[in-house]
C-alpha cells in the first residue's frame, strides 16, 4: 500500500482515462462497442489531418488541419496521437474536415 493510504488515485490510470474518453463520445444503441469504433474513427481522422492534411485548397480548419495551417507543419506520430485524442475528447468530430 502506498503512503497516504487509499491505494492511490484511480483517475490517473490508463483504464480510467480511456473510459472518460469513451464517455465523452455520444453513444448509439450498440453501446460501448459502437463508442469505441467512433473514438477510433475520429482519432484516425484527426491524425490524418494533423500529419497529412485534408488536401483541400482553401481549407479553413486552422489549428486542426495542416492544409489550413501549413506553418504548424505535420506532427510526428506520437504528438499526432496525443493531440488527436485530446481533440476527440474536446470536440468529438466537430473539428474534422469533411474530406478526411
Residue pairs with C-beta under 8 A, 6 or more apart in sequence:
1 7
2 8
10 16
20 89
21 39
21 85
21 88
21 89
22 32
22 35
22 36
22 39
24 88
24 89
24 92
25 35
25 38
25 39
25 42
25 88
25 92
26 38
26 92
27 34
27 35
28 34
39 88
42 84
42 87
42 88
42 92
42 93
42 96
43 81
43 84
43 85
43 88
44 84
45 93
45 96
45 100
46 64
46 80
46 83
46 84
46 87
46 88
46 95
46 96
47 80
47 81
47 84
48 54
48 100
49 61
49 64
49 65
49 66
49 67
49 96
49 97
49 100
50 64
50 65
50 66
50 74
50 75
50 79
50 80
50 83
50 84
51 66
51 74
51 75
51 77
51 80
52 66
52 74
53 59
53 65
53 66
53 67
53 68
53 74
54 61
54 65
54 67
54 97
54 98
54 99
54 100
55 67
55 99
56 67
56 97
56 99
57 67
59 65
59 67
59 68
59 97
60 68
61 67
61 68
61 95
61 97
62 68
62 69
63 69
63 72
64 87
64 95
64 96
64 97
65 97
65 100
66 72
66 73
66 74
66 75
67 97
74 80
75 83
87 95
